Amino acid sequence: MNNEEFQKIVLEQFGKINTRFDGLDSRLDKMDSRLDKMDSRLDKMDSRLDKMDSRLDKMDSRLDKMDSRLD
């Protein structure tokens, strides 16, 4: 095998490796996008849970007041 044949083989292999990296990069971009969406949904759910917790605290306080009036 001469130098030119060797260089050709090396360049072909680098091309294949580069193609695989492009595929992996694309898949990582998709995963990153999905994680962003999931993170956003979790933030919304966390906010809603905080609001519900606050409402429950208010209701509990009102029930305590009503209970004290009945005593």
RATAFEN-V323935 format. One record per residue. N is the residue number from 1. RES is the residue in one small letter. OMEGA is omega in whole degrees, -180 to 180 (NA if undefined). NEAR is the number of other ideal C-beta (glycine too) atoms within 12 Angstrom. Layout:
BEGIN
{{N & RES & OMEGA & NEAR} {N & RES & OMEGA & NEAR}}
END
This chain:
BEGIN
{{1 & m & 180 & 9} {2 & n & -175 & 8} {3 & n & -179 & 9} {4 & e & 178 & 10} {5 & e & 179 & 11} {6 & f & 179 & 12} {7 & q & 179 & 13} {8 & k & 179 & 14} {9 & i & 180 & 15} {10 & v & 180 & 15} {11 & l & 177 & 14} {12 & e & -180 & 14} {13 & q & 176 & 14} {14 & f & 177 & 14} {15 & g & 178 & 14} {16 & k & 179 & 14} {17 & i & -180 & 14} {18 & n & 178 & 14} {19 & t & 179 & 14} {20 & r & 177 & 14} {21 & f & 177 & 14} {22 & d & 178 & 14} {23 & g & 179 & 14} {24 & l & 180 & 14} {25 & d & 178 & 14} {26 & s & 179 & 14} {27 & r & 178 & 14} {28 & l & 177 & 14} {29 & d & 179 & 14} {30 & k & 180 & 14} {31 & m & 179 & 14} {32 & d & 178 & 14} {33 & s & 179 & 14} {34 & r & 179 & 14} {35 & l & 176 & 14} {36 & d & 179 & 14} {37 & k & 180 & 14} {38 & m & 179 & 14} {39 & d & 178 & 14} {40 & s & 179 & 14} {41 & r & 179 & 14} {42 & l & 177 & 14} {43 & d & 179 & 14} {44 & k & 180 & 14} {45 & m & 179 & 14} {46 & d & 178 & 14} {47 & s & 179 & 14} {48 & r & 179 & 14} {49 & l & 177 & 14} {50 & d & 179 & 14} {51 & k & 179 & 14} {52 & m & 179 & 14} {53 & d & 178 & 14} {54 & s & 179 & 14} {55 & r & 179 & 14} {56 & l & 177 & 14} {57 & d & 178 & 14} {58 & k & 179 & 14} {59 & m & 179 & 14} {60 & d & 178 & 14} {61 & s & 179 & 14} {62 & r & 178 & 14} {63 & l & 177 & 14} {64 & d & 178 & 14} {65 & k & 179 & 13} {66 & m & 179 & 12} {67 & d & 180 & 11} {68 & s & 178 & 10} {69 & r & -179 & 9} {70 & l & -180 & 8} {71 & d & NA & 7}}
END
